[in-house]
Amino acid sequence: MAPYDAFLLVSFGGPERPEDVIPFLQNVTAGRNIPAERLEQVAGHYYRFGGVSPINQQCRDLVAAVAKDFVTRGVHLPVYWGNRNWSPYLTDTLAAMAADGVTHALAFVTSGYSSFSSCRQYRGDIEAAQRRVGAGAPQVDKIRQYFNHPGYIASFASAATEAIKSLPAGTGDGFDLVFTAHSIPLAMAETSGPAGGAYQAQLAETARLVAAEIGYEQPWFLAYSSRSGPPSQPWLEPDINDLLAAQADAGTRAVVIVPIGFVSDHMEVKFDLDIEAAQTAKELDLALARAATPGTCPRFVSMITDLVCEQLDGTAPLALGTFGAWPAACPASCCGLAPKRPARS
C-alpha cells in the first residue's frame, strides 16, 4: 500500500460574515460572466442567514470528529482541511502541509457521487493548488465515491427514521418518501462516470438502499433542488417543488424529504429545502419532515475512517447493493464536461 502521512478534508467553502458573501460568490462563478444582479439574488439567500454559510463550521466539527475517530481506531495521520472557494483555501492548506513535511496525503471530498462538479472539479482544484505551491507540494490521492458505503446508508436511514417519527400523529405509513440532491445540467449528467449517467444511477442506488434499510415498501421518489442555470439549459428534473405539487394533486398529504445528495446542512439544504420547499409544502397543505444530513453522525465519521483504512492498510472495501466499491482511480475521460453556469453553495 502507498505510504500516507496525512488526511485532507476537501470541501466547497462558504462565507462566514456578510461582507464575505459577494467575494465568495465571485470566487465560485469566476470566469463564467455571471451578471452582478444574479450574484446579488443568490447573496440574498446568505443574508437571510446573517451572511453566514454553515458549511465551514460543519467542516470544523467534522475535522474534530474524524481526528478523534482516528485516535480511537489507531489511525496515525494528522488531519488538514482546505476549501475550493473560501478560506482555508486548498493552496494555503497544501502549503502548510508541505511546511509540516507532509509528502503524500489522502483526500476526502464532501460529495459522494460522480460528476464534474462533485468529483472531477475537486481533482482539478487539488492539482491547481499543487502547481501554485510548487515542487514541495504533497502528492494527494482522492478517496473513492462512497454513495453506497454502509455507513453512509445507515446515517441517512437513521435520520429518515427520526424524520418519520416527527410527522403528525396518525400519519402512519401514509407519506411519500422523497430523496433529493443538487440538480446539475443534463449535459454534465450525461458525462458523469466512465460511461455517463453515473450521477443519477448512484443517487438512485443510495435512495433504494436507504428505503430498504428503513423498510419502506412503497414507491419512493428522487427529486432535485438548487438549479441555477438559464431556462434554456436542461437540468435534471423533477424539481422538488414541482414534485411536491404533483404529489399533492395526486392525494399525498405528508412527505419526508431525505437529502441524500448532501453530507451537511449547507445553503442548498437550509434555503432550498428548509425555506423554499417548506413554503411550497405549506401552501399545498402537506405535512413535511426533512431528514438530517450526516454531519458528524458516528456512522458517517466511522465511514471516513473505513475509507482511509482501505488505502492505508488494505482493509477490504465496504459497499452495499449492485455497484460494489467504486474505484478510486478515474479514467482521464471520466466526468469531463464543465458547462458554464452559475454555482450555488
C-alpha positions in Angstrom: 0.0 0.0 0.0 1.1 3.6 -0.6 2.7 5.3 2.4 0.4 8.1 3.5 1.3 10.7 6.1 -1.7 13.0 6.3 -5.5 13.2 5.8 -7.1 16.1 3.9 -10.7 17.1 4.1 -11.7 19.0 0.9 -14.9 21.0 0.8 -16.6 23.8 -1.1 -16.2 26.6 1.4 -18.6 29.4 2.3 -18.8 32.9 3.7 -18.8 33.5 7.4 -19.8 37.2 7.6 -22.0 39.4 5.3 -19.1 41.2 3.7 -17.7 37.9 2.5 -20.8 36.9 0.6 -20.2 38.7 -2.7 -16.4 37.9 -2.9 -17.2 34.3 -2.2 -19.8 34.1 -4.9 -17.3 35.8 -7.3 -14.9 33.0 -6.5 -17.5 30.4 -7.2 -18.5 31.9 -10.5 -15.1 33.1 -11.7 -14.8 33.0 -15.5 -18.5 32.5 -16.1 -19.6 36.1 -16.8 -22.4 35.9 -14.3 -24.3 39.2 -14.1 -23.9 41.2 -10.9 -27.7 41.2 -10.3 -27.7 37.4 -10.3 -25.0 37.3 -7.7 -27.0 39.7 -5.6 -30.0 37.5 -5.9 -28.1 34.4 -4.6 -26.4 36.6 -2.0 -29.9 37.2 -0.6 -30.1 33.6 0.4 -27.0 34.0 2.6 -28.1 37.4 4.0 -31.2 35.7 5.2 -28.9 33.6 7.5 -26.9 36.5 8.6 -24.4 36.3 5.7 -23.0 33.0 7.1 -23.0 29.7 5.4 -23.0 26.8 7.9 -20.6 24.7 5.8 -17.3 26.0 7.3 -18.4 25.3 10.9 -19.7 21.9 9.8 -16.2 21.2 8.4 -14.5 22.2 11.6 -16.8 19.9 13.5 -16.1 17.1 11.0 -12.4 17.6 11.2 -12.6 17.3 15.0 -14.8 14.2 14.9 -12.5 12.5 12.3 -9.4 13.2 14.3 -11.0 11.7 17.4 -12.1 8.6 15.5 -8.6 8.2 14.1 -7.2 8.1 17.6 -9.8 5.5 18.6 -9.2 3.3 15.6 -5.4 3.6 15.7 -5.0 5.7 12.5 -1.9 7.9 13.0 -2.5 10.7 10.4 -2.6 14.4 11.0 -5.9 16.0 9.8 -6.0 19.0 7.5 -8.8 20.9 5.8 -8.9 23.0 2.6 -11.7 24.6 0.5 -12.2 25.3 -3.1 -13.8 28.7 -2.8 -13.1 30.2 0.6 -10.7 30.2 3.5 -9.0 28.0 4.3 -8.1 27.7 0.6 -6.6 24.5 -0.7 -3.4 26.3 -1.8 -2.8 27.6 1.7 -3.6 24.2 3.2 -1.2 22.4 0.9 1.5 25.0 1.6 1.1 24.4 5.3 1.2 20.6 4.8 4.4 21.0 2.8 5.9 23.1 5.6 5.0 20.4 8.0 6.8 17.8 6.0 3.8 16.0 4.5 4.6 14.2 1.3 1.6 12.0 0.5 -2.0 12.7 1.6 -5.4 11.1 1.3 -8.2 13.5 0.4 -11.8 13.0 1.4 -14.2 15.2 -0.6 -17.6 16.2 0.8 -19.5 14.8 -2.1 -20.0 11.0 -2.5 -21.1 11.0 -6.2 -19.7 11.1 -9.7 -20.0 14.3 -11.9 -17.8 17.1 -13.0 -18.8 19.4 -10.2 -18.8 16.7 -7.4 -15.6 14.9 -8.4 -13.6 15.9 -11.4 -13.6 19.6 -10.5 -12.3 18.8 -7.0 -9.5 16.8 -8.5 -8.7 19.8 -10.8 -8.7 22.2 -7.8 -6.2 20.0 -5.9 -3.9 19.8 -8.9 -4.1 23.6 -9.4 -3.2 24.1 -5.7 -0.3 21.8 -6.1 1.0 23.8 -9.0 0.7 27.0 -7.1 2.6 25.5 -4.1 5.3 24.2 -6.4 7.8 21.4 -6.2 7.4 20.8 -2.5 3.6 20.3 -2.7 2.5 16.9 -1.3 1.0 14.2 -3.6 -2.7 13.9 -2.9 -4.8 10.9 -3.7 -8.6 11.3 -3.7 -10.7 8.7 -1.8 -13.3 6.9 -3.8 -17.0 7.7 -4.1 -18.9 6.4 -1.1 -22.6 6.7 -2.1 -23.2 3.0 -1.2 -21.0 2.6 1.8 -22.9 1.0 4.7 -22.0 4.0 7.0 -23.4 6.5 4.5 -26.6 4.5 4.1 -27.0 3.9 7.8 -26.6 7.6 8.7 -29.4 8.6 6.3 -31.6 5.7 7.3 -31.3 6.7 10.9 -32.1 10.3 10.1 -35.1 9.3 7.9 -36.5 7.2 10.7 -36.3 10.2 13.1 -38.0 12.4 10.5 -40.8 9.9 10.0 -41.4 10.0 13.8 -41.9 13.7 13.6 -44.8 13.6 11.2 -48.3 14.3 12.7 -49.8 11.6 14.8 -52.0 9.3 12.7 -49.9 9.6 9.6 -48.8 6.0 9.8 -47.3 4.9 6.6 -49.4 7.3 4.6 -46.5 9.5 3.5 -44.3 9.9 0.4 -40.6 9.3 0.8 -38.7 11.8 -1.4 -34.9 11.8 -1.9 -33.2 15.0 -3.0 -29.9 16.0 -4.5 -28.3 19.0 -6.2 -29.5 19.3 -9.8 -26.9 19.6 -12.5 -27.1 20.4 -16.2 -28.3 17.4 -18.3 -25.1 17.6 -20.4 -23.0 17.3 -17.3 -25.1 14.4 -16.0 -24.7 12.5 -19.3 -20.9 12.6 -18.9 -20.8 11.6 -15.2 -18.8 8.5 -14.5 -16.7 6.4 -17.0 -19.7 5.7 -19.3 -22.1 8.6 -18.5 -25.2 8.7 -16.3 -23.4 7.7 -13.1 -24.6 10.7 -11.1 -28.3 9.7 -11.4 -27.6 6.0 -11.1 -25.6 6.4 -7.9 -28.3 8.7 -6.4 -31.0 6.1 -7.3 -28.9 3.4 -5.7 -28.5 5.3 -2.5 -32.2 6.1 -2.4 -33.0 2.4 -3.0 -30.7 1.3 -0.2 -31.9 3.8 2.3 -35.6 2.9 1.6 -34.8 -0.8 2.0 -32.9 -0.1 5.3 -35.9 1.6 6.9 -38.4 -0.9 5.4 -40.2 1.5 3.2 -42.0 -0.7 0.7 -44.0 1.9 -1.3 -42.6 3.6 -4.4 -40.2 6.4 -3.5 -39.2 9.5 -5.5 -35.9 11.2 -6.5 -36.1 14.9 -7.0 -33.6 17.7 -7.4 -33.0 21.2 -5.9 -30.7 24.2 -6.4 -31.0 24.7 -10.1 -29.1 27.8 -11.2 -28.8 27.7 -15.0 -30.7 29.6 -17.6 -34.2 28.3 -18.5 -32.9 27.3 -22.0 -30.4 24.9 -20.5 -31.9 21.5 -19.5 -31.1 20.3 -15.9 -32.0 17.2 -14.1 -35.7 17.1 -13.0 -38.1 17.0 -11.3 -37.5 20.0 -9.1 -38.5 19.2 -5.5 -41.2 21.9 -5.6 -42.7 20.6 -8.8 -42.8 17.1 -7.3 -44.5 18.3 -4.2 -47.2 20.0 -6.2 -47.7 16.9 -8.4 -48.0 14.6 -5.4 -50.4 16.9 -3.6 -52.6 16.8 -6.7 -52.4 13.0 -6.6 -53.7 13.0 -3.0 -50.5 12.9 -0.9 -50.9 14.6 2.5 -47.4 14.0 4.1 -43.9 13.9 2.7 -40.5 13.0 4.2 -37.5 14.6 2.4 -34.2 12.8 2.7 -31.4 15.0 1.2 -29.0 12.2 0.1 -27.0 14.5 -2.1 -25.6 16.5 0.8 -23.3 15.4 3.6 -24.1 18.5 5.8 -26.7 21.2 6.2 -25.2 23.9 3.9 -27.1 26.5 1.9 -28.8 24.2 -0.6 -30.4 22.4 2.4 -31.1 25.4 4.6 -32.6 27.6 1.9 -33.8 25.4 -0.9 -35.3 22.7 1.3 -36.0 24.3 4.8 -37.3 27.6 3.3 -38.4 27.1 -0.3 -39.7 23.5 -0.2 -41.2 24.0 3.2 -43.1 27.0 2.0 -44.3 25.0 -1.0 -45.5 22.3 1.3 -47.3 24.7 3.5 -49.1 26.2 0.5 -50.1 22.7 -0.6 -51.2 21.8 2.9 -48.6 19.0 3.0 -47.1 17.8 6.3 -43.4 17.9 5.7 -40.4 16.4 7.6 -36.8 16.9 6.5 -34.3 14.2 7.5 -31.0 15.5 8.9 -27.8 15.2 6.8 -24.9 13.0 8.1 -22.9 15.9 9.6 -20.9 14.3 12.4 -23.1 11.2 12.7 -20.9 8.5 14.2 -21.6 6.1 11.4 -20.6 8.7 8.8 -17.4 9.6 10.7 -16.6 5.9 11.0 -17.2 5.5 7.3 -14.5 8.1 6.6 -12.0 6.1 8.8 -13.0 2.9 6.9 -12.3 4.6 3.6 -8.9 5.8 4.9 -8.1 2.3 6.1 -8.8 0.9 2.6 -6.0 2.9 1.3 -3.7 2.9 4.3 -3.5 -0.8 5.1 -5.6 -2.6 2.5 -8.8 -3.1 4.6 -11.4 -4.7 2.4 -13.7 -2.1 0.8 -17.3 -2.0 2.2 -20.2 -1.4 -0.2 -23.8 -2.3 -0.4 -26.0 -3.0 -3.4 -25.2 -3.8 -7.0 -22.4 -1.4 -7.8 -19.8 -2.7 -5.4 -17.0 -0.4 -4.2 -16.4 2.4 -6.7 -12.8 2.6 -7.9 -10.6 5.4 -6.6 -8.8 5.8 -9.8 -10.8 7.5 -12.6 -10.0 7.4 -16.3 -9.0 10.7 -17.8 -12.2 11.0 -19.7 -14.4 10.5 -16.6 -16.8 13.4 -15.7 -15.1 15.6 -18.2 -17.8 18.2 -19.1 -17.8 21.6 -17.4 -20.6 23.7 -18.8 -20.5 27.4 -17.9 -23.2 28.0 -15.3 -23.8 29.9 -12.1 -22.9 27.9 -9.0 -24.5 27.7 -5.6 -23.2 26.7 -2.2 
